[in-house]
Amino acid sequence: MGIILMIVIAVVSFAVQWRFKSKFKQYTEMPLLSGMSGKDIADKMLKDNGVFDVQIISVEGQLTDHYNPADRTVNLSPEVYHGRSVAAAAVAAHECGHAVQHAKAYSWLKFRSAVVPAVNVASKITQWALMIGVMLLMFSGNITVLAIGVVALAVVTLFAFITLPVEFDASNRALAWLQTNRGIMQTEMENDQAKDALWWAAMTYVVAALSSLATLVYYASMLMGRREE
């Protein structure tokens, strides 16, 4: 049953990822009537929210956009940084939403940042601990390594779920700001397209969290089943 659930979620995850990339490509081809670039929009959103200590930089790659709280930088991929499309505007505003969260000490962002060190360690050992743990369980009945892998995976899963309110809140901040700045998105259609793009982006985080949870349940069930023997 656990394997079936993992397969189902993997298929859903693939479909959501494909849909998000398709939407992003579609809205990248929708030019903003205002003609503003992602960099321009990010700069304006930060200033409008009283954030003046965050740098906006361009980073290589596609869909590599992120906010780094450690060095206070909004990192935008070239097609977002230079882009003058609905997608560029939505993504740039979303990443600035994280910067605004940081400036306003948003509780979920603080919590996520606090668990990052533990997640970094857990993510490095999870795969190996689970693989070796299952082998030891099958050939010797030893559950110790598998238990370590399950605990590490639980930390990673917790992080995935903590990320959800952070991402949804950043999108809500971005959309609310875009809605009130008619000089940037001048039609309801542009606002609706931005909302659609960010919604699909958020769904990728939702399925990632569910996938991690399904994997955790699978290995935890294996561990608990052996302990009860």
Secondary structure, 3 states (H helix, E strand, C coil): CHHHHHHHHHHHHHHHHHHHHHHHHHHHCCECCCCCCHHHHHHHHHHHCCCCCCEEEECCCCCCCEEECCCCEEEECHHHHCCCEHHHHHHHHHHHHHHHHHHCCCHHHHHHHHHHHHHHHHHHHHHHHHHHHHHHHHHCCCCHHHHHHHHHHHHHHHHHHHHHHHHHHHHHHHHHHHHHCCCCCCCHHHHHHHHHHHHHHHHHHHHHHHHHHHHHHHHHHHHHHHHCC
